[in-house]
Amino acid sequence: MTWTKYKFVVLLSIAAVTVGITFTLANFNDIVAPDEPVQAFRFEHAGSGVYRLEILGENLVMKRPAENYHIIINKCGETLAFIHSGAVEIREKFLPDFRSRVLRIKSLYHE
């Protein structure tokens, strides 16, 4: 296999896990109806230079790096924008009616 195939398989695996977690949390929030909906992750600004990351209920507190944090933030933003645009292209190309199918299945399930 070439490196491109390996990258594709890893990307496909990550996408499958992400979709599974998203649907699991959505159904959990619908069925259990907790006071505050459960989220896969939450990132909050907790003060001057301190951030709080919550992953499935587990908390992690981080301090912003003192030097070159603008470079890090810009690079992360560029990477996320690139990933998002690729995901949108894949969704539009291969799953044009995905949302309507999921909503139709969900409505049949709740009847």
C-alpha positions as CSV (number, residue, x, y, z in Angstrom):
1,M,0.0,0.0,0.0
2,T,1.1,3.5,-0.7
3,W,1.2,6.2,2.0
4,T,-1.8,7.8,0.4
5,K,-3.8,4.7,1.0
6,Y,-2.6,4.6,4.6
7,K,-3.6,8.2,5.2
8,F,-7.0,7.6,3.6
9,V,-7.6,4.6,5.9
10,V,-6.6,6.6,9.0
11,L,-8.8,9.5,8.0
12,L,-11.7,7.2,7.3
13,S,-11.2,5.5,10.7
14,I,-11.2,8.9,12.5
15,A,-14.3,10.0,10.6
16,A,-16.1,6.8,11.5
17,V,-15.3,7.2,15.2
18,T,-16.3,10.8,15.1
19,V,-19.6,10.1,13.5
20,G,-20.2,7.3,16.0
21,I,-19.5,9.5,19.0
22,T,-21.7,12.3,17.6
23,F,-24.7,10.0,17.0
24,T,-24.2,8.3,20.4
25,L,-24.1,11.6,22.3
26,A,-27.1,13.0,20.3
27,N,-29.2,9.9,21.1
28,F,-28.0,9.8,24.7
29,N,-29.1,13.5,25.2
30,D,-32.5,12.7,23.5
31,I,-33.2,9.6,25.6
32,V,-31.7,10.5,29.0
33,A,-32.4,14.3,28.7
34,P,-29.8,15.4,31.3
35,D,-30.1,19.0,32.7
36,E,-27.0,20.0,30.7
37,P,-26.5,18.2,27.4
38,V,-23.4,16.0,27.3
39,Q,-20.8,17.1,24.8
40,A,-17.9,15.3,23.3
41,F,-15.6,18.2,24.2
42,R,-15.9,21.8,25.4
43,F,-13.1,24.4,25.2
44,E,-13.5,27.5,27.4
45,H,-11.5,30.6,28.3
46,A,-11.2,30.4,32.1
47,G,-9.3,33.6,32.8
48,S,-6.1,35.4,31.8
49,G,-4.1,32.9,29.8
50,V,-5.9,29.9,31.3
51,Y,-8.1,27.6,29.3
52,R,-10.3,24.7,30.4
53,L,-10.8,21.6,28.1
54,E,-13.5,19.1,29.0
55,I,-13.5,15.8,27.2
56,L,-16.5,13.6,27.9
57,G,-16.8,15.0,31.5
58,E,-13.0,14.9,32.3
59,N,-11.4,18.3,32.9
60,L,-8.0,19.6,31.8
61,V,-6.8,23.1,32.7
62,M,-4.1,24.6,30.4
63,K,-2.1,27.8,30.5
64,R,-1.5,29.6,27.3
65,P,2.2,29.5,26.2
66,A,3.8,32.9,26.9
67,E,5.9,33.1,23.7
68,N,4.7,32.8,20.1
69,Y,1.1,31.8,21.0
70,H,-0.2,33.9,18.1
71,I,1.7,31.7,15.7
72,I,0.3,28.6,17.3
73,I,-3.2,29.9,17.2
74,N,-2.9,31.0,13.5
75,K,-1.4,27.6,12.5
76,C,-4.2,25.7,14.4
77,G,-6.8,27.9,12.7
78,E,-5.4,27.3,9.3
79,T,-5.2,23.5,9.9
80,L,-8.8,23.4,11.2
81,A,-10.1,25.5,8.2
82,F,-8.3,23.1,5.8
83,I,-9.8,20.0,7.6
84,H,-13.3,21.6,7.6
85,S,-13.1,22.5,3.9
86,G,-12.0,18.9,3.0
87,A,-14.8,17.5,5.1
88,V,-17.4,19.7,3.4
89,E,-16.2,18.6,0.0
90,I,-16.4,14.9,1.0
91,R,-19.9,15.4,2.5
92,E,-21.2,17.3,-0.6
93,K,-19.6,14.7,-3.0
94,F,-20.5,11.4,-1.3
95,L,-23.3,12.3,1.1
96,P,-25.5,14.9,-0.5
97,D,-28.7,13.8,1.3
98,F,-27.1,12.5,4.5
99,R,-29.0,14.8,6.9
100,S,-32.4,14.1,5.4
101,R,-31.8,10.4,5.6
102,V,-30.7,10.6,9.2
103,L,-33.6,12.8,10.2
104,R,-36.0,10.4,8.4
105,I,-34.5,7.4,10.2
106,K,-34.6,9.2,13.5
107,S,-38.3,10.2,13.0
108,L,-39.1,6.5,12.2
109,Y,-37.3,5.4,15.3
110,H,-39.3,7.7,17.6
111,E,-42.7,6.8,16.2
